[in-house]
């Protein structure tokens, strides 16, 4: 596509790096931003930089947090003996939106996928095994996708913790 400005082209290229954003959507977003008040654009830019620079991961469950402990792990009303094992933070958000689960989470940060070069040491499995070995865990709920990678990860974790039962 021919752009009237190299600045517009560069912005479109950057927006296209976002998931689900193609060239037409990227151009639409860039043109929309051009019409906005400069202060709004500055606020957006600051918000994104602050997000990237200040976001933390919970030291207990690996969920995204504003502090060392996330709101779920620091909540005394949560059942710490019930752990839901999930692939990523989107899964935590989806389950939390149901308002039904009263336990805590363990975010793996991915699934075992040899085809993609992701092995057990590349995700947070050892942290989970350590929790199971050192804390009073009554139940683990595996909420991983029913794919080859999800099943492989489930089986690997099961084999790692089956001795602790």
Order of alpha helices (4+ residues) and beta strands (2+ residues): alpha-alpha-alpha-beta-beta-beta-alpha-beta-alpha-beta-alpha
